[in-house]
Amino acid sequence: MKYAKLSNFIVATLMAVASTNLAQAVDLSGTASQGGMLWGKVAAGTKVSLDGEPVKVGLEGNFVIGFGRDAGPEAKLALLHADGTAEEQVIEVKKRHFDVEQVDGLPPKTVTPPPEWHERRVKETGMVREARSVATDQLDWLAGFVRPAEGRFSGFYGSQRILNGVPRSPHYGLDIAGPIGRPIVAPAGGIVRLAVPDFLLEGGIVIIDHGFGVTSTLFHMNSVDVEKGQSVKQGEQIGTIGKTGRASGPHVDWRVNWGNVRLDPILLIEPEPMKGPF
């Protein structure tokens, strides 16, 4: 679904708090909620920050921001215009409900990774951080996103399990179940920053840089059909569904980041967030 056609999406209506009489409120599109992404455009030369942190602004004034699973009820978007005037917009971030499941009585080895995994996991997570650290000027994210595979949604962003009384990290992706070998396509265009067939937990993994710090990560792939540094177009096949790594069944786990902020992929392809099965 293209951003230009997202008429059913929540369009953020913001209150501008100007420091001068020359308020130039920015129109933001997207979903102003936990896990949501917003994008807008300012005049050339305007500096933008979110809650005090600088935000990348393109040569034509495009920028994108996002909110994590546990984001607070408000965020402050500050603008410093080229003429020196400044203003601030308060964004109301909608709170969402995420399913939490408690499971007790599991064997400890199924809850805590064995010590021998440590060195390999440090290396793999470092590769992921490096792949997501680039913030290029590409605007592939602005063209919108499509679902990376056909199939049933089997896991949802934000859900969490408490295993033997210990809270685990929330699930930050959208799981799409399907038969092994079903094509996985690029949800948006970009540059492949990571392509590895055999990560310990993720199995076959691909990370695509869509620009401005927006990335897609897809894993549990049976085959990885692209290479690091390769440019891909939206809808181009990048691999196939599998159950590699730690997966209970064949599916692709699709995750979207804005820098280090983990976003909900379903908000980019569906008008309303869907409730998960947990």
Residue pairs with C-beta under 8 A, 6 or more apart in sequence:
1 144
1 145
1 146
1 268
1 269
2 143
2 144
3 29
3 39
3 142
3 143
3 144
4 144
5 144
6 29
6 144
6 271
8 271
9 29
9 30
9 31
9 267
9 271
10 30
10 31
10 32
10 33
10 36
10 94
11 28
11 29
11 30
12 28
12 29
12 30
12 31
12 32
12 38
12 91
14 25
14 26
14 28
14 77
14 89
14 90
14 91
15 89
15 90
16 23
16 25
16 87
16 88
16 89
17 87
17 88
17 89
17 90
18 24
18 87
18 88
19 85
19 86
19 87
19 88
20 85
20 86
20 87
22 85
23 87
24 42
24 43
24 79
24 81
24 85
24 87
25 87
25 89
26 40
26 41
26 42
26 77
26 79
26 89
27 40
28 38
28 39
28 40
28 91
29 38
29 39
29 40
30 36
30 37
30 38
30 39
30 267
31 37
31 38
31 94
31 267
32 38
32 67
32 91
32 92
32 93
32 94
33 67
33 93
33 94
33 95
33 96
33 267
33 273
34 67
34 68
34 69
34 70
34 71
34 93
34 94
34 95
34 96
34 158
34 264
35 67
35 68
35 69
35 96
35 157
35 158
35 262
35 263
35 264
35 267
35 273
36 66
36 67
36 93
36 94
36 263
36 264
36 267
37 64
37 65
37 66
37 67
37 214
37 256
37 258
37 263
37 267
37 268
38 64
38 65
38 66
38 91
39 62
39 63
39 64
39 65
39 141
39 142
40 62
40 63
41 60
41 61
41 62
41 63
42 48
42 57
42 61
42 63
42 79
42 81
43 61
43 81
43 82
44 59
44 60
44 61
44 82
45 81
45 82
46 57
46 61
46 79
46 80
46 81
46 82
47 54
47 57
47 79
47 80
48 54
48 55
48 57
48 63
48 77
48 78
48 79
48 80
49 55
49 77
49 78
49 80
50 65
50 75
50 76
50 77
50 78
51 75
51 76
52 76
52 78
55 63
55 64
55 65
56 63
56 135
56 212
56 213
57 63
58 137
58 139
58 212
59 137
62 139
62 142
62 212
63 212
64 141
64 212
64 213
64 214
64 258
65 75
65 77
65 258
66 258
66 261
66 263
67 75
67 93
67 261
67 263
68 261
68 262
68 263
69 98
69 157
69 158
69 170
69 172
69 262
69 264
71 93
72 93
73 92
73 93
73 95
74 90
74 91
74 92
74 93
75 90
75 91
75 93
76 88
76 89
76 90
76 91
77 88
77 89
77 90
77 91
78 86
78 87
78 88
78 89
79 86
79 87
79 88
79 89
80 86
81 87
96 158
96 273
98 157
98 158
98 159
98 160
98 170
98 276
99 156
99 158
99 159
99 160
99 275
99 276
99 277
99 278
100 159
100 160
100 161
100 162
100 278
101 159
101 160
101 161
101 162
101 278
102 161
102 162
103 161
103 162
103 163
103 164
104 163
104 164
104 165
105 164
106 163
106 164
108 164
111 163
111 164
111 166
113 121
117 200
120 200
121 200
121 201
124 199
124 200
124 201
124 202
127 194
127 196
128 194
128 205
128 207
128 217
130 193
131 193
131 194
131 207
131 209
131 215
132 193
132 207
132 213
132 215
132 217
132 257
132 259
132 260
134 193
134 209
134 213
135 211
135 212
135 213
135 259
136 191
136 209
136 211
136 212
137 211
137 212
138 189
138 190
138 191
138 209
138 210
138 211
138 212
139 211
139 212
140 188
140 189
140 190
140 210
140 211
140 234
141 188
141 210
141 211
141 212
141 214
142 211
143 188
143 189
143 234
144 188
144 234
144 268
145 187
145 188
145 216
145 234
145 256
145 265
145 268
145 269
146 185
146 187
146 188
146 234
146 235
146 269
147 176
147 187
147 254
147 269
148 176
148 184
148 185
148 186
148 187
148 216
148 218
148 252
148 254
149 176
149 178
149 182
149 183
149 184
149 185
149 241
149 252
150 176
150 178
150 182
151 176
151 177
151 178
151 182
151 241
151 251
151 252
152 176
152 177
152 178
153 174
153 175
153 176
153 177
153 266
153 274
154 175
154 176
154 177
154 249
154 251
154 277
155 171
155 173
155 174
155 175
155 251
155 253
155 276
155 277
155 278
156 171
156 174
156 175
156 266
156 274
156 275
156 276
156 277
156 278
157 170
157 171
157 172
157 173
157 174
157 262
157 264
157 265
157 266
157 273
157 276
158 170
158 171
158 172
158 264
158 276
159 170
159 171
159 276
159 278
160 167
160 168
160 169
160 170
160 171
160 278
161 168
161 278
162 168
172 255
172 262
173 217
173 253
173 254
173 255
173 265
174 253
174 254
174 255
174 264
174 265
174 266
175 251
175 252
175 253
175 254
176 241
176 251
176 252
176 254
177 249
177 250
177 251
178 241
178 250
178 251
178 252
179 241
179 250
180 222
180 240
180 241
180 242
180 243
180 250
181 222
181 223
181 240
181 241
181 242
182 240
182 241
183 237
183 239
183 240
183 241
184 218
184 221
184 237
184 238
184 239
184 240
184 241
184 252
185 234
185 235
185 236
185 237
185 238
186 208
186 216
186 232
186 233
186 234
186 235
186 236
186 238
187 208
187 216
187 234
187 254
187 265
187 268
187 269
188 208
188 210
188 216
188 234
189 210
189 231
189 232
189 233
189 234
190 208
190 209
190 210
190 211
190 215
190 216
190 231
190 232
191 208
191 209
191 229
191 230
191 231
191 232
192 206
192 207
192 208
192 209
192 226
192 227
192 228
192 229
192 230
192 231
192 232
192 238
193 207
193 208
193 209
193 215
193 228
194 205
194 206
194 207
194 228
195 205
195 206
195 207
195 224
195 226
195 227
195 228
195 230
196 204
196 205
196 224
197 203
197 204
197 221
197 223
197 224
197 244
198 204
198 244
199 205
199 219
199 245
200 245
200 246
201 245
201 246
202 219
202 220
202 244
202 245
202 253
203 219
203 220
203 221
203 242
203 243
203 244
203 245
203 246
203 247
204 219
204 220
204 221
204 222
204 223
204 224
204 239
204 242
204 244
204 245
205 217
205 218
205 219
205 221
205 224
206 217
206 218
206 219
206 221
206 224
206 226
206 238
206 239
207 215
207 216
207 217
207 218
208 215
208 216
208 217
208 218
208 232
208 238
209 215
210 216
212 258
213 257
213 258
213 259
214 256
214 257
214 258
215 256
215 257
216 254
216 255
216 256
216 265
217 254
217 255
217 256
217 257
218 238
218 239
218 252
218 253
218 254
218 255
219 244
219 245
219 252
219 253
220 241
220 242
220 243
220 244
220 245
220 247
220 250
220 251
220 252
220 253
221 239
221 240
221 241
221 242
221 244
221 252
222 239
222 240
222 241
222 242
222 243
222 244
222 250
223 239
223 240
223 242
224 238
224 239
225 237
225 238
225 239
225 240
226 232
226 238
226 239
232 238
241 250
241 251
241 252
242 250
243 249
243 250
243 251
247 253
254 265
255 262
255 265
256 262
256 263
256 264
256 265
256 268
257 263
264 273
266 273
266 274
267 273
